[in-house]
């Protein structure tokens, strides 16, 4: 039996609702006394950020990829256009 108002978000819950219309809580995730939030992957006191970054992104340094020469061409063209319009 759902509560009259959701204990998680405070939205009014209809009488025969299986879950809260506001946040989605139900007996397994938030209404019952036995609901718990373990194994959700949330960081705790022993969370090692450096290890997390290494696992997610690898240990190698990121090398920027791109076309550097294009930016040089754009810069030279802009300087050329500026000088052309200024000296004209």
LINZI-V59260 format. One record per residue. N is the residue number from 1. RES is the residue in one small letter. SS is DSSP state (H for helix, E for strand, C for the rest). PSI is psi in radians with two decimals (999 if undefined). OMEGA is omega as a letter, one per 20 degrees, with the letter a starting at -180 (* if undefined). Layout:
n->N res->RES ss->SS psi->PSI omega->OMEGA
n->N res->RES ss->SS psi->PSI omega->OMEGA
This chain:
n->1 res->x ss->C psi->2.15 omega->a
n->2 res->x ss->C psi->2.67 omega->r
n->3 res->x ss->C psi->2.92 omega->r
n->4 res->x ss->C psi->-0.66 omega->r
n->5 res->x ss->E psi->2.56 omega->a
n->6 res->x ss->C psi->2.24 omega->r
n->7 res->x ss->C psi->-0.26 omega->r
n->8 res->x ss->C psi->-0.81 omega->a
n->9 res->x ss->C psi->-0.22 omega->r
n->10 res->x ss->C psi->0.08 omega->r
n->11 res->x ss->C psi->2.54 omega->r
n->12 res->x ss->E psi->2.26 omega->a
n->13 res->x ss->C psi->2.22 omega->r
n->14 res->x ss->C psi->2.73 omega->a
n->15 res->x ss->C psi->-0.86 omega->a
n->16 res->x ss->C psi->0.40 omega->a
n->17 res->x ss->C psi->2.51 omega->r
n->18 res->x ss->C psi->-0.31 omega->r
n->19 res->x ss->C psi->2.80 omega->r
n->20 res->x ss->C psi->2.28 omega->r
n->21 res->x ss->C psi->-0.29 omega->a
n->22 res->x ss->C psi->-0.87 omega->a
n->23 res->x ss->C psi->-0.17 omega->r
n->24 res->x ss->C psi->0.10 omega->r
n->25 res->x ss->C psi->2.56 omega->r
n->26 res->x ss->C psi->-2.93 omega->a
n->27 res->x ss->H psi->-0.56 omega->a
n->28 res->x ss->H psi->-0.46 omega->a
n->29 res->x ss->H psi->-0.06 omega->a
n->30 res->x ss->H psi->-0.23 omega->a
n->31 res->x ss->H psi->-0.57 omega->a
n->32 res->x ss->C psi->2.86 omega->r
n->33 res->x ss->C psi->-0.38 omega->a
n->34 res->x ss->C psi->0.01 omega->r
n->35 res->x ss->C psi->2.42 omega->a
n->36 res->x ss->C psi->2.85 omega->a
n->37 res->x ss->C psi->0.89 omega->r
n->38 res->x ss->C psi->2.81 omega->r
n->39 res->x ss->C psi->0.55 omega->r
n->40 res->x ss->C psi->-0.10 omega->a
n->41 res->x ss->C psi->0.32 omega->r
n->42 res->x ss->C psi->2.51 omega->a
n->43 res->x ss->C psi->2.56 omega->r
n->44 res->x ss->C psi->-2.84 omega->a
n->45 res->x ss->C psi->-0.54 omega->a
n->46 res->x ss->C psi->0.21 omega->a
n->47 res->x ss->C psi->2.21 omega->r
n->48 res->x ss->C psi->1.79 omega->a
n->49 res->x ss->H psi->-0.73 omega->a
n->50 res->x ss->H psi->-0.71 omega->r
n->51 res->x ss->H psi->-0.69 omega->r
n->52 res->x ss->H psi->-0.81 omega->a
n->53 res->x ss->H psi->-0.72 omega->r
n->54 res->x ss->H psi->-0.72 omega->r
n->55 res->x ss->H psi->-0.67 omega->a
n->56 res->x ss->H psi->-0.71 omega->a
n->57 res->x ss->H psi->-0.04 omega->a
n->58 res->x ss->C psi->2.95 omega->a
n->59 res->x ss->C psi->-0.16 omega->a
n->60 res->x ss->C psi->2.61 omega->r
n->61 res->x ss->C psi->2.49 omega->a
n->62 res->x ss->C psi->2.26 omega->r
n->63 res->x ss->C psi->2.17 omega->r
n->64 res->x ss->C psi->2.39 omega->r
n->65 res->x ss->C psi->2.65 omega->r
n->66 res->x ss->C psi->-2.96 omega->a
n->67 res->x ss->C psi->1.55 omega->a
n->68 res->x ss->H psi->-0.64 omega->a
n->69 res->x ss->H psi->-0.57 omega->r
n->70 res->x ss->H psi->-0.73 omega->a
n->71 res->x ss->H psi->-0.60 omega->r
n->72 res->x ss->H psi->-0.72 omega->r
n->73 res->x ss->H psi->-0.77 omega->r
n->74 res->x ss->H psi->-0.76 omega->a
n->75 res->x ss->H psi->-0.78 omega->r
n->76 res->x ss->H psi->-0.74 omega->r
n->77 res->x ss->H psi->-0.72 omega->r
n->78 res->x ss->H psi->-0.74 omega->r
n->79 res->x ss->H psi->-0.74 omega->r
n->80 res->x ss->H psi->-0.78 omega->r
n->81 res->x ss->H psi->-0.70 omega->r
n->82 res->x ss->H psi->-0.80 omega->r
n->83 res->x ss->H psi->-0.69 omega->r
n->84 res->x ss->H psi->-0.81 omega->a
n->85 res->x ss->H psi->-0.51 omega->a
n->86 res->x ss->H psi->-0.71 omega->a
n->87 res->x ss->H psi->-0.20 omega->a
n->88 res->x ss->C psi->999 omega->*
